[in-house]
Amino acid sequence: MSARIPLIAGNWKMHRDHLEAIQLLQRLAYHLTEEDTDGQEVVVHPPFIALRSLQTLIQSDKMRLLLGAQDCHAESEGAYTGDVSVPMLARLDVRYVIVGHSESLLGLRHGFCQTGPSVYERPLN
């Protein structure tokens, strides 16, 4: 069994449009040293609308950062308006997804109430 790699992740919640996200990521990358990223994974979880822009920036500038998503749907495809699937995220080089948000589990998001089983249905690939 391989050793666990430490993870530093930032969930941007519903902050920053894609242009602001680009600026923030550039500032973050500028301030991170090789020492900061050696031996651990540093992941940013921006709003969905910024994923493609940040994916392009991370790849083109060869940043030592990984891209994460804030949520995903359990199904690979279907009539789930506004949702995003794991295969869609994988095409954007998303390596991590945050699921089981406390505000959803508590029913604080308008119209959403996730339960334990609905969180566990999310694919792990």
C-alpha positions in Angstrom: 0.0 0.0 0.0 1.4 3.4 -1.0 1.7 6.2 1.5 -0.9 8.9 1.6 0.0 12.2 0.1 -0.9 15.3 2.1 -3.6 17.4 0.4 -4.1 21.2 0.6 -7.4 22.2 -0.9 -9.3 25.5 -1.2 -13.0 25.6 -2.0 -13.8 28.9 -3.6 -17.5 28.4 -3.0 -19.5 30.8 -5.2 -16.8 33.5 -5.3 -15.0 34.8 -8.4 -16.1 34.8 -12.0 -13.8 33.2 -14.5 -11.7 36.3 -15.1 -11.3 36.9 -11.3 -10.5 33.2 -10.9 -7.6 33.5 -13.4 -6.2 36.5 -11.6 -6.4 34.7 -8.2 -4.8 31.5 -9.6 -1.9 33.5 -11.1 -1.3 35.3 -7.7 -1.5 32.0 -5.9 1.0 30.3 -8.3 3.3 33.3 -8.0 3.4 33.0 -4.2 3.7 29.2 -4.0 7.3 27.9 -3.8 8.5 24.5 -4.9 8.9 23.7 -1.2 5.1 24.5 -0.8 4.1 21.9 -3.4 6.8 19.2 -2.9 5.4 16.1 -1.2 1.8 17.3 -1.2 -0.9 18.1 -3.6 -2.3 21.6 -3.8 -5.8 21.8 -5.3 -8.1 24.7 -6.1 -11.9 24.2 -6.3 -13.3 27.2 -8.2 -16.9 27.6 -9.3 -17.8 25.5 -12.3 -17.7 28.4 -14.7 -14.0 28.9 -14.1 -12.8 25.3 -14.5 -12.0 25.4 -18.2 -10.2 28.8 -18.0 -8.1 27.5 -15.0 -7.4 24.2 -16.7 -5.9 26.0 -19.6 -3.8 28.2 -17.4 -2.5 25.4 -15.2 -1.5 23.4 -18.3 0.0 26.2 -20.3 2.0 27.7 -17.4 2.9 24.2 -16.1 1.7 25.2 -12.6 2.2 22.8 -9.8 -1.5 23.0 -8.9 -4.3 20.6 -9.4 -7.9 21.4 -10.3 -10.9 20.2 -8.3 -14.7 20.6 -8.7 -17.2 21.6 -6.1 -19.7 18.9 -6.8 -20.8 16.3 -9.3 -23.8 14.2 -10.1 -23.9 10.4 -9.5 -25.0 9.7 -13.1 -22.7 9.9 -16.1 -25.3 11.6 -18.2 -29.0 12.4 -18.3 -31.7 15.0 -18.0 -30.1 16.7 -14.9 -30.3 20.4 -15.7 -27.3 22.3 -14.3 -25.5 19.3 -13.0 -22.1 18.0 -14.1 -20.9 14.4 -14.3 -17.6 12.8 -13.4 -16.7 12.1 -17.0 -17.3 15.7 -17.9 -15.0 16.8 -15.1 -12.4 14.3 -16.1 -12.2 15.9 -19.6 -11.2 19.1 -17.8 -8.4 17.3 -15.9 -10.3 17.6 -12.6 -8.7 15.3 -10.1 -10.8 15.9 -7.0 -14.5 16.6 -6.3 -16.0 17.8 -3.0 -19.2 16.0 -2.2 -21.5 16.0 0.8 -21.5 19.7 1.5 -22.7 20.6 5.0 -25.2 23.2 3.7 -26.7 20.6 1.4 -26.8 17.9 4.0 -28.6 20.3 6.4 -31.0 21.4 3.7 -29.8 24.9 3.7 -29.4 25.2 -0.1 -32.6 26.2 -1.7 -34.4 23.1 -2.9 -31.6 20.8 -2.2 -31.2 18.3 0.6 -28.6 15.6 0.2 -28.7 12.5 2.3 -26.0 10.1 3.2 -27.0 7.6 0.4 -27.1 10.3 -2.3 -23.6 11.4 -1.4 -22.3 7.8 -1.4 -23.7 7.2 -4.9 -21.1 9.6 -6.4 -18.6 7.6 -8.5 -15.1 7.4 -7.1 -13.2 7.1 -10.4 
